[in-house]
Amino acid sequence: MTISKILQNNLSEIGISFLLYWVFFGFTFLIPGLQSSPITYFVFMPAGMKLFVILIFNWRGALGSGIAIFSRLMLMNSVQFWSDWLLLAIAVSLALYLLVELMLWCFRIDPSLDGLSYYQIVILATLASICNGFVYAYTYSQLDVGYLGGGNIIHAGYLTIMGNLAGNAIFVCAAMFILRNKELIKVILRLKK
């Protein structure tokens, strides 16, 4: 494989991760009742997507979703210094990437993800929600913006964890339904023709 082909594959995986984040954020953004504060949500759909792009694309998924997180934060609050949002995006993406790598190593799962079970995905999703919630809340509180629960890091972390757990649960359940019902989906697609 040539260097240009490797670069093209890497850039496409980063781009796919970025676009998927925005697609799933779009679902969340279109329902204002899901918003718990200006930049946190009771159900955060991109949480499950971030986990899966890191599982599938490795560091490229973390980088693509990190760029998407940065762009979302800049869009939602452009008054804040861009370097603060960059720091937050890096902290969250790096923490999730390291958590996924550690858990795959603990589960003894190779990079092809052969043998990864449903229960291991649930454990990963739960730990990713907890990790993301506290890393996000801690880093955010250090930025001194003040949107997360009046400065209470435990409360803010809990809200973020709950939103991520809900988003992960919906994403994992939908993914498992699709993977287990491929024939049903084929029938529905044939009926639409």
C-alpha positions in Angstrom: 0.0 0.0 0.0 1.4 3.4 -1.0 1.8 6.3 1.4 -0.8 8.3 -0.5 -3.3 5.5 -0.2 -2.7 5.1 3.5 -3.1 8.9 3.9 -6.3 8.8 1.9 -7.7 6.0 4.1 -6.8 7.8 7.3 -8.3 11.0 6.1 -11.5 9.3 5.0 -11.9 7.5 8.4 -11.3 10.8 10.2 -13.9 12.5 7.9 -16.4 9.7 8.4 -16.0 10.0 12.2 -16.5 13.7 12.0 -19.6 13.4 9.9 -21.2 10.7 12.0 -20.7 12.8 15.1 -22.6 15.7 13.4 -25.4 13.4 12.1 -26.1 12.0 15.6 -25.7 15.4 17.2 -28.3 16.7 14.7 -30.9 14.3 16.1 -30.1 15.5 19.6 -30.1 19.2 18.6 -33.4 19.0 16.9 -35.2 18.1 20.1 -34.7 21.1 22.5 -36.3 19.1 25.4 -33.2 16.9 25.5 -30.9 19.9 26.4 -30.0 20.1 30.2 -27.9 23.2 29.8 -26.5 25.3 26.9 -24.0 22.5 26.0 -25.1 19.4 27.9 -28.0 17.0 27.1 -30.2 14.5 29.0 -29.8 12.1 26.0 -26.6 12.6 24.0 -26.8 10.5 20.9 -23.1 11.1 19.7 -21.9 9.3 22.9 -22.5 5.8 21.4 -21.2 6.9 18.0 -17.9 8.1 19.5 -17.4 4.8 21.2 -18.0 2.9 18.0 -15.8 5.0 15.7 -13.0 4.6 18.2 -13.6 0.9 18.3 -13.7 0.6 14.5 -11.2 3.4 13.3 -9.0 3.5 16.4 -7.0 6.7 16.7 -8.6 8.1 13.5 -12.1 7.8 15.1 -10.8 9.6 18.2 -9.3 12.3 16.1 -12.4 12.7 13.9 -14.8 12.9 16.8 -12.4 15.2 18.7 -12.5 17.6 15.7 -16.3 17.4 15.7 -16.5 18.0 19.5 -14.3 21.1 19.0 -16.4 22.4 16.2 -19.6 21.8 18.1 -18.3 23.7 21.2 -17.1 26.6 19.0 -20.5 26.7 17.3 -22.5 26.6 20.6 -20.3 29.1 22.4 -17.9 31.1 20.2 -17.4 33.7 22.9 -15.2 31.3 24.9 -11.5 31.1 23.9 -11.0 28.6 21.1 -8.0 27.1 23.0 -10.3 26.2 25.9 -12.6 24.2 23.6 -9.6 22.6 21.9 -8.3 21.5 25.3 -11.7 20.1 26.2 -12.0 18.2 22.9 -8.5 16.8 23.3 -9.1 15.7 26.9 -12.4 13.9 26.1 -11.2 12.3 23.0 -7.9 11.1 24.5 -9.6 9.8 27.6 -12.1 7.8 25.5 -9.4 6.5 23.2 -7.2 5.3 26.1 -10.2 3.8 27.9 -11.2 1.8 24.8 -7.6 0.6 24.2 -7.2 -0.4 27.9 -10.5 -2.3 28.0 -9.8 -4.1 24.7 -6.4 -5.1 26.2 -8.2 -6.3 29.4 -10.8 -8.3 27.4 -8.0 -9.7 25.2 -9.7 -8.5 22.1 -7.5 -8.0 19.0 -7.7 -4.9 16.7 -10.1 -6.8 14.4 -12.6 -6.9 17.3 -13.1 -10.6 16.8 -14.7 -12.1 19.9 -16.1 -8.8 21.2 -19.4 -9.8 22.9 -22.6 -7.8 23.5 -21.8 -7.7 27.3 -18.3 -6.4 26.7 -19.8 -3.6 24.5 -22.3 -2.8 27.3 -19.4 -2.6 29.8 -17.4 -0.5 27.4 -20.4 1.9 26.9 -20.9 2.2 30.6 -17.3 2.9 31.4 -17.0 5.3 28.4 -20.1 7.2 29.8 -18.5 7.5 33.2 -15.1 8.4 31.9 -16.5 11.0 29.4 -18.8 12.5 32.0 -16.1 13.2 34.6 -13.4 14.2 32.2 -15.8 16.5 30.4 -17.1 18.0 33.7 -13.7 18.4 35.3 -12.1 19.9 32.2 -15.1 22.2 31.7 -15.1 23.3 35.3 -11.4 24.2 35.0 -12.2 26.5 32.1 -14.5 28.5 34.5 -17.3 28.9 32.0 -20.0 28.2 34.6 -22.7 26.3 32.6 -22.3 23.0 34.3 -24.5 23.0 37.4 -23.2 26.2 39.0 -19.7 24.9 39.5 -20.6 21.6 41.2 -18.4 19.1 39.4 -20.1 16.0 40.9 -23.6 17.2 39.8 -22.3 18.3 36.4 -20.4 15.0 35.9 -23.5 13.1 36.9 -25.7 14.9 34.3 -23.1 14.3 31.6 -22.8 10.6 32.6 -26.6 10.1 32.5 -26.9 11.8 29.1 -24.1 9.7 27.7 -25.5 6.5 29.2 -28.9 7.2 27.6 -27.2 8.0 24.2 -25.0 4.9 24.5 -28.0 2.7 25.4 -30.1 3.9 22.4 -27.1 3.6 20.0 -26.0 0.1 21.3 -29.6 -1.2 21.2 -30.2 0.1 17.7 -26.9 -1.3 16.5 -27.6 -4.7 18.0 -31.1 -4.7 16.5 -29.8 -3.9 13.1 -27.0 -6.5 13.3 -29.3 -9.2 14.5 -32.1 -8.4 12.1 -30.3 -8.1 8.8 -32.9 -10.1 7.0 -35.8 -8.0 8.3 -34.0 -4.9 7.1 -33.5 -6.4 3.7 -37.2 -7.2 3.5 -38.1 -3.6 4.4 -35.7 -2.2 1.8 -37.2 -4.5 -0.9 -40.7 -3.4 0.0 -39.7 0.2 -0.4 -38.7 -0.4 -4.1 
